[in-house]
Amino acid sequence: MSEKKVVVRLIAAVILLAVCYFGFHGHLDSGSAHTFTVTPLRRDSSIESTSYNDEARRRLSSLPDPKSVQAVDRDSRANCPGPIRDAMGVYPSGDPRGVGLEDVVLLTASNDGHRSLLFNWMYYARHHGLKFGVVAMDEKLYQRLEPDGSSVIRSPHVITGLGEYGYGTGEFNTITCSKFEIVLDIMQACDVDVVFSDVDNVFIQDPFAHDLGSLVRLDYHDYVYVYNRPWDKTCFSEGHFPRDSGNTGFHYLSRKSELLRDIIKQTIERCADPENTKDDQLLFWEVMKERKKERKNVNWRYCSRDDGYYSVSQHEKGELNLCCLDPRHYHTGTSWYRFETEEQVQAIRDSKDVVVYHANFVSTVESKRNKLDFFGGWNEKAASVDDDDGH
């Protein structure tokens, strides 16, 4: 072998080692591209099982240790992407409404196939004066948003050629599972609490000026979420563990709970299983319930209207502190599904009590639009501002 070839091969080996070492340590690029570089959960549906398993193992080995999240240098946040830093505080700098929310980021994620829902979501968030970060789930959406200076970063799981995805499909599960990767990465790099919202979960009123903001500002709860049940039902059964799974399409996650971060990491691990057929929501609450069962003698605290709902309990904080948002104000798409009659749905809309409406339990953009429109959460002009026909 010639001396020149030896040198070339040595250089290639050094480059490969550098890529392996720095691949995750620079996982949130704070440069102009604002790109996550974590190995994706799955690049496309054609990857064979062996290749997929290799990718999953590499990705899982690079996930942040839950114990390390609080070790971030909060003054520099050097690895935090610019758009996320800009979105911190929820409200513009100097706005008194932002007091107590300085280390909170509002985040959403979408692919280009759902851009009309995204643009509609952004319209209502901006209407209430909120700052937010957007995670582009595919390159096409990123290229649409980035030139306009939107607060956009790329997802670690970029999928090309994906349009509308239906509940229960492999693509749906892959994308929903990747949301937890995004949240955990941002917690790690930016040392922030995250309020995550799906794009079909629209703010009819400002949730940070309502129950959600009050609960977050308490700096007491580790996890605050929405309940997939009728508006007149409580989330907890006699103050005990949630009677059913919460909805991961809108929730607050505190970076301070090592247990919560570990539950998220376990959820991601199960998502990465090539045999997995469940979405993020089912897996997250599956892990949650298992951890609770394992630690039956450990105190988990649940908020209650009986103790003032917004009041910090006089007892010491539990190992995990959960709170469920009032379904009367934080309503899900159970409407027109199985829980409520048309008369009840009409009464809910007329009450003007809805703060946030999530158009779930339907899969197409058109169906979601119709639900949102009914509750006053759809702006056609905003939603179509960047369609392919130029309208």
C-alpha positions in Angstrom: 0.0 0.0 0.0 1.4 3.4 -0.9 2.3 6.0 1.7 -0.3 8.3 0.2 -3.1 5.8 0.6 -2.1 5.1 4.3 -2.3 8.8 5.0 -5.7 9.1 3.4 -7.1 6.2 5.4 -5.7 7.6 8.7 -7.4 11.0 8.0 -10.7 9.2 7.2 -10.4 7.3 10.5 -9.8 10.4 12.5 -12.7 12.2 10.9 -15.0 9.2 11.6 -13.9 9.2 15.3 -14.5 12.9 15.5 -18.0 12.6 14.1 -18.9 9.8 16.5 -17.6 11.8 19.5 -19.1 15.1 18.6 -22.3 13.9 17.0 -24.3 14.3 20.1 -22.2 16.8 22.1 -23.2 19.3 19.5 -26.7 17.9 19.1 -28.3 21.3 19.2 -26.5 23.5 16.7 -26.7 27.1 17.8 -25.5 28.3 14.4 -27.7 29.7 11.6 -29.0 26.3 10.5 -30.6 25.6 13.9 -30.4 21.9 13.2 -30.8 18.9 15.6 -28.3 16.2 14.6 -29.3 13.4 16.8 -29.6 10.1 14.9 -33.2 9.9 13.9 -35.6 7.3 15.1 -36.3 6.1 11.6 -35.4 7.8 8.3 -38.0 6.2 6.2 -40.2 3.1 6.0 -37.9 1.2 3.7 -35.0 0.7 6.2 -34.5 -2.9 7.0 -34.8 -4.3 10.5 -31.1 -4.8 11.1 -30.2 -1.2 10.0 -33.1 0.1 12.0 -31.9 -1.7 15.2 -28.4 -0.3 14.7 -29.7 3.3 14.3 -32.0 2.8 17.4 -29.1 1.6 19.5 -26.9 4.5 18.4 -29.6 7.0 19.1 -30.5 5.7 22.5 -26.8 5.7 23.6 -26.7 9.4 22.8 -29.8 10.5 24.8 -29.0 12.7 27.7 -28.7 11.2 31.1 -31.8 12.4 33.1 -29.4 13.3 36.0 -27.4 15.6 33.8 -30.1 18.1 32.8 -29.6 20.4 35.7 -25.9 20.6 35.1 -26.3 23.0 32.2 -24.6 26.3 32.5 -27.8 28.5 32.7 -25.9 31.7 32.1 -24.5 30.7 28.7 -26.9 28.0 27.4 -24.2 27.8 24.7 -25.8 24.7 23.0 -29.3 26.2 22.9 -30.4 27.1 19.4 -31.0 30.8 18.8 -34.8 30.4 18.0 -35.3 28.6 21.3 -33.4 31.2 23.3 -35.5 33.9 21.6 -38.7 32.1 22.6 -37.8 31.8 26.2 -40.2 33.6 28.6 -43.3 33.0 26.5 -44.0 36.8 26.3 -41.9 39.6 24.7 -39.1 40.9 26.9 -40.3 43.4 29.4 -44.0 42.3 29.2 -45.2 42.0 32.9 -47.2 38.9 31.9 -43.9 37.0 31.6 -43.0 37.2 35.2 -42.5 33.7 36.5 -42.2 32.2 33.0 -38.6 33.3 32.3 -37.3 29.7 32.0 -40.3 28.3 30.0 -40.5 27.7 26.3 -43.7 27.2 24.3 -43.0 24.7 21.5 -44.9 23.1 18.6 -43.9 20.8 15.8 -45.2 20.0 12.3 -44.5 18.6 8.9 -45.2 20.3 5.6 -48.3 18.2 5.1 -49.9 19.9 8.1 -48.6 23.4 7.4 -52.1 24.9 7.3 -52.7 23.7 10.8 -49.3 25.1 11.8 -50.0 28.5 10.3 -53.4 28.6 12.0 -51.8 27.7 15.3 -49.2 30.3 14.9 -51.8 32.9 14.1 -53.7 32.4 17.4 -50.5 32.2 19.4 -49.3 35.5 18.0 -52.8 37.0 18.5 -52.3 36.5 22.2 -48.8 38.0 22.1 -47.0 34.7 22.7 -43.5 33.7 21.7 -42.8 30.2 20.6 -40.4 27.8 18.9 -41.4 25.6 15.9 -39.7 22.3 15.1 -39.9 21.4 11.4 -40.4 17.7 11.0 -39.3 17.7 7.4 -37.0 19.7 5.3 -39.7 21.2 3.1 -41.4 22.9 6.0 -38.1 24.1 7.3 -37.3 25.7 4.0 -40.7 27.4 3.9 -40.3 29.0 7.4 -36.6 29.7 7.7 -36.3 32.5 5.1 -39.1 34.4 6.9 -37.2 34.5 10.2 -39.7 32.3 12.0 -38.5 30.7 15.2 -37.8 27.4 13.5 -35.3 24.6 14.0 -35.1 21.2 12.3 -36.2 18.1 14.0 -33.8 15.3 14.8 -36.1 13.1 12.9 -36.5 14.5 9.4 -38.8 12.5 7.1 -39.2 13.4 3.4 -42.2 13.0 1.3 -44.7 12.7 4.2 -48.1 14.4 3.9 -51.1 13.9 6.2 -50.6 11.0 8.5 -53.4 9.1 10.1 -53.7 7.9 13.7 -52.4 4.3 14.1 -50.0 4.3 11.1 -46.3 3.7 11.4 -45.5 7.2 10.3 -47.9 8.7 12.8 -46.3 6.7 15.7 -42.8 7.6 14.5 -43.5 11.3 14.3 -45.4 11.5 17.6 -42.6 9.6 19.4 -40.0 11.9 18.1 -41.7 14.8 19.9 -40.4 13.5 23.2 -36.9 13.4 21.8 -37.2 17.0 20.9 -38.5 18.0 24.3 -35.7 16.1 26.1 -33.1 17.6 23.9 -34.3 21.1 24.4 -34.5 20.6 28.2 -30.9 19.4 28.1 -29.4 22.0 25.9 -31.4 25.0 27.0 -32.2 24.2 30.7 -35.9 25.2 30.2 -39.3 23.9 31.1 -41.3 23.1 28.0 -45.0 23.6 27.2 -45.6 21.5 24.1 -48.6 21.9 21.9 -49.7 20.0 18.8 -50.6 22.2 15.9 -54.3 21.1 16.1 -54.4 22.3 19.7 -55.4 26.0 19.3 -55.4 28.7 21.8 -58.9 30.3 21.7 -57.8 32.3 24.7 -54.4 32.8 26.2 -53.7 29.7 28.4 -50.8 31.5 30.1 -53.2 34.1 31.4 -55.4 31.3 32.7 -55.0 28.1 34.6 -52.0 26.8 32.8 -50.0 30.0 33.5 -51.0 30.0 37.2 -50.0 26.4 37.6 -46.6 26.8 35.8 -45.8 30.0 37.8 -46.2 28.0 41.1 -43.0 26.1 40.1 -44.4 23.2 42.0 -45.8 20.7 39.5 -43.6 18.4 37.4 -46.3 17.5 34.8 -49.5 19.4 33.8 -51.7 17.9 31.1 -55.1 17.7 29.5 -57.6 14.9 30.0 -59.3 13.1 27.2 -62.7 13.0 28.8 -65.9 15.1 28.9 -65.7 18.6 30.3 -67.8 17.8 33.4 -65.6 15.0 34.6 -62.6 15.3 36.9 -59.2 14.0 35.9 -58.5 12.1 39.1 -60.5 9.5 40.9 -60.9 10.7 44.5 -57.5 12.4 44.4 -55.6 9.3 43.3 -53.7 8.4 40.2 -55.3 9.7 36.9 -58.3 7.5 36.0 -57.1 7.4 32.4 -54.3 8.5 30.1 -53.6 12.2 29.7 -53.2 13.8 26.3 -49.7 14.5 25.2 -50.8 16.9 22.5 -50.7 19.7 25.1 -48.7 19.5 28.3 -46.2 21.2 30.6 -43.0 19.3 31.5 -40.6 20.5 34.2 -36.9 20.0 33.7 -36.4 19.7 37.4 -37.9 16.2 37.9 -35.3 13.5 37.3 -38.1 10.9 37.5 -40.1 12.6 34.8 -37.1 12.9 32.5 -36.4 9.2 33.1 -40.0 8.3 32.2 -39.6 10.3 29.0 -36.4 8.5 28.2 -38.0 5.1 28.8 -40.8 6.2 26.5 -38.3 7.0 23.7 -36.7 3.7 24.2 -39.9 1.8 23.7 -40.7 4.0 20.7 -37.4 2.9 19.2 -38.4 -0.8 19.4 -38.8 -2.0 15.8 -41.8 -4.0 16.9 -43.6 -1.1 18.5 -47.1 -0.3 17.2 -48.0 2.4 19.9 -47.8 6.2 19.8 -46.1 8.4 22.2 -49.2 9.0 24.4 -49.9 5.3 25.0 -46.3 4.5 25.7 -45.7 7.5 28.0 -48.7 6.6 30.2 -47.8 2.9 30.1 -44.4 3.8 31.5 -45.9 6.2 34.0 -48.3 3.6 35.4 -45.6 1.0 35.6 -43.3 3.4 37.5 -46.1 4.2 39.9 -46.9 0.5 40.5 -43.2 -0.2 41.1 -43.1 2.6 43.7 -46.4 2.2 45.4 -45.0 3.3 48.8 -43.6 6.6 47.3 -45.7 9.7 47.5 -46.9 11.1 44.2 -48.8 14.4 44.7 -51.9 15.3 42.7 -53.4 18.8 42.5 -57.1 19.2 43.5 -59.8 21.8 43.4 -60.3 21.0 47.1 -56.9 22.6 48.0 -57.5 25.7 45.9 -56.1 24.1 42.7 -53.5 26.8 42.3 -52.2 26.6 45.8 -49.1 24.7 46.7 -50.0 21.9 49.0 -48.9 22.4 52.6 -47.4 18.9 52.4 -43.9 18.4 51.1 -43.6 17.8 47.4 -44.0 14.3 46.2 -41.5 12.3 44.1 -43.7 13.3 41.2 -46.2 16.1 41.2 -49.1 15.9 38.7 -51.8 18.3 37.8 -54.7 17.9 35.3 -56.1 21.0 33.6 -59.8 21.5 33.9 -61.5 19.9 30.9 -64.2 22.6 30.9 -61.5 25.1 29.8 -59.0 22.8 28.1 -61.2 20.8 25.8 -60.2 17.9 23.6 -61.8 16.6 20.4 -64.0 14.1 22.3 -66.7 16.3 20.9 -68.6 14.5 18.1 -66.8 11.3 19.0 -68.4 9.3 21.8 -68.7 11.3 25.0 -71.0 14.2 24.2 -74.2 14.8 22.4 -74.6 17.6 19.8 -76.6 19.6 22.3 -73.7 19.3 24.8 -71.2 20.4 22.2 -73.3 23.4 21.3 -73.6 24.3 25.0 -69.8 24.1 25.5 -69.2 26.4 22.5 -71.8 28.9 23.6 -70.5 29.0 27.1 -67.3 30.8 26.0 -65.4 28.8 28.6 -63.0 27.1 26.2 -59.5 28.4 26.5 -57.7 25.7 24.4 -59.4 23.4 22.0 -57.6 20.3 20.6 -59.1 18.9 17.4 -58.0 15.3 18.0 -59.9 12.0 17.4 -60.0 12.8 13.7 -57.1 12.3 11.2 -57.6 14.6 8.2 -56.7 18.3 8.0 -60.2 19.0 6.8 -61.9 17.3 9.7 -59.6 19.1 12.2 -60.3 22.4 10.5 -64.1 21.9 10.8 -63.8 21.2 14.5 -61.5 24.2 15.1 -63.8 26.4 13.1 -66.8 25.4 15.2 -65.1 26.5 18.4 -63.8 29.7 16.9 -60.2 28.5 16.4 -59.7 28.6 12.7 -58.5 31.5 10.5 -58.7 30.6 6.9 -56.6 33.5 5.7 -53.7 32.6 8.1 -54.0 28.9 7.3 -53.7 29.4 3.6 -51.1 32.2 3.5 -48.4 29.9 2.1 -50.2 27.2 0.2 -48.7 25.8 -3.0 -51.2 27.7 -5.2 -50.0 31.0 -3.9 -53.3 32.0 -2.5 
